[in-house]
Amino acid sequence: MTGTVGVIGAGAWGTALAQMLASDGREVLIWAYEGEVVEAINTDRRNPLYLPSATLNPAIRATSDLANFESADIALCVTPAQVMGQVLSGLPKPPQDLVLCSKGIEAGTGRLMHEVARANCPQSDIAVLSGPTFAHEVAKGLPTAVTLACGGGIAQWDRLSPAIARPAFRPYYSDDVTGAEIGGAIKNVLAVACGLVEGLSLGQNARAALIARGMAEMLRFGVALGAKAETLSGLCGMGDLVLTCTSTSSRNFSLGKAIGEGAQVSDLMADRRTVAEGAHTAPVLAQLAIDRDIAMPITTGVHAILKGAAPQQVVAQLLARPLVAETTV
């Protein structure tokens, strides 16, 4: 498999990344958990479960055996955040460069994805790819820009950027792995909140205010954990936040919207084949905020609603908070 780039995870985002990477004719190997997905990709050039709109490039080959990644120097990990550690532990030989494309925080441990990856693949150089990306647009080859945060510094960037960049897919360099991950994780929770605003018909003023105050929460939390404020103000923070907080194409936004319209959280989560990571991230993020004494009222509110609190009551509590200077809370 010399020269092959591997994609671990054949959900919508993993499939879209494989499609993008194969656009120059390079062989791309994609791992899928479901045997029917492997069969459909290899036989029909489609992924009907997760990205039915795309006809996949013939350079993409699917497998359900992680042993086939043994010779891949670069692997993009695009599994759901909560199972990433389990999947990575099955790699017989971790790649030189492991690019994390999953957005979330591990429940139970509070670990960021690069911490999970380092525990399972200690010899790999870890990078994080994050930014405003809807899978169906990337699969179509529409213009996209992302942050590629390289824990291995410029040397890793020099290896990865030519392997990942395409004419319509533009990565920007960062060395702030923590910032790139925090932006991607928190924006999922804030997208649920913006969906709630839509579902409750609270108006565009409320959504704009929530995005701005959510950004303040992201900055407070990120800086407290060692992230750079400028990272969170870029593609993987503000850029991703704006995208996912303004479109029903966002799974997290759609989840919040449905809850705001009266659907039960348990029913929505049970029926979803694709994962709304914000629902898993909210409780661990809320607990980390308490542990570190970081004010995150929107995150706390989303967590309460996901646990069963009435959305209207949570909104009333947020609006009743003490009046303070905008720069503080």
Secondary structure, 3 states (H helix, E strand, C coil): CCCCEEEECCCHHHHHHHHHHHHHCCCEEEECCCHHHHHHHHHHCCECCCECCCCCCCCEEEECCHHHHCCCCEEEECCCHHHHHHHHCCCCCCCCEEEECCCCECCCCCCEHHHHHHHHCCCCEEEEEECCCCHHHHHCCCCEEEEEEECCHHHHHHHHHHHHCECCEEEEEECCHHHHHHHHHHHHHHHHHHHHHHHCCCCHHHHHHHHHHHHHHHHHHHHHCCCCHHHHCCHHHHHHHHHHCCCCCCHHHHHHHHHHCCCCHHHHHHHCCCCCHHHHHHHHHHHHHHHCCCCCHHHHHHHHHHCCCCHHHHHHHHHCCCCCCCCCC
